[in-house]
Amino acid sequence: MVLQNYSMVSEFVLHGLCTSRHLQNIFFIFFSGIYVAVMLGNLLIVVTVISDPRLHSSPMYFLLGNLSFVDMSLASFVTPKMIRDFLSDPKLISFGGCMAQIFFLHFTGGAEMVLLVSMAYDRYVAICKPLHYMTMMSRQTCIGLVLLSWVIGFVHSISQVAFTVNLPYCGPNEVDSFFCDLPLVIRLACMDTYVLGVLMISDTGLLSMSCFLLLMVSYTAILLAVRQRAAHGISRALSTCSAHIMVVTLFFGPCIFIYVWPFSRFSVDKLLSVFYTIFTPLLNPLIYTLRNEEMKAAMKKLRNRQVN
């Protein structure tokens, strides 16, 4: 299908997080620090996994390194623009830039959902089928899971943008958010988009709910499998999975809350949007590194190697 834009709108006005100039100055400093922490924290995980042969050959850490790369990408498509907008008024974004934001956010967001499911499957195999772990989670399987996450993210994203970019936009052009969020942009089209909006939001909601249910099934199976083992077995399984469950809750909670409700009742919660686009990519490296002795040991080894 050839995408053509018959829109009369060449740019959109973003309302941002707040209207107070004092708060915007504070947010500029705060979110600048958050973004730097996101990039450095996730980059450190990627470099550590790549530089340590033992971690690089481990399916769990191979997937973790890819998750960190996705998190850096997810944060980079919203946060820099939001930080710059704290110092500008009005907060403008071109039509093409708006469509690009929608595409890359859904692209990386969809990829992260599937990648989190892959990591849950990895933990299921490791704990419930340890003798077959290296066979079931071979390097080819891991690469296939990563490629699958990107393919699903791309198909999901392109299906959203293909319809959005062709809608007629003739005004108004104000988006009540700090980025081009799909449901809010659709509402600005000069036509009845109720059915289309329901379908497109349901697409994201279906992907979120499906991945979330698969994750819950995986972790439930893990806990049931170790229930009859010794106490240390249960403790180890809980320790291994608790970090994953925390990430899943932090990432999927806001997404499901925003995209699962009917379109007619939809109301973007800016706090939740900030949380899953900015704070979750920051919390992932903290959760996975501070609770993981192998990662901390590998980082210490990397630091000592650089110092020497």
ABEGO torsion letter per residue (X at the ends): XBBBBABABABBBBAEABABAAAAAAAAAAAAAAAAAAAAAAAAAAAAAAABAAAAABAAAAAAAAAAAAAAAAAAAAAAAAAAAAABOBBBBBAAAAAAAAAAAAAAAAAAAAAAAAAAAAAAAAAABAAAAAAABBAAAAAAAAAAAAAAAAAAAAAAAAAAAABBBAOBABBBBABBBAAAAAAABBBBAAAAAAAAAAAAAAAAAAAAAAAAAAAAAAAAAAAABBAAAAAAAAAAAAAAAAAAAAAAAAAAAAAABBAAABBBBAAAAAAAAAAAAAAAAAAAAAABAAAAAAAAAAAAAAAX
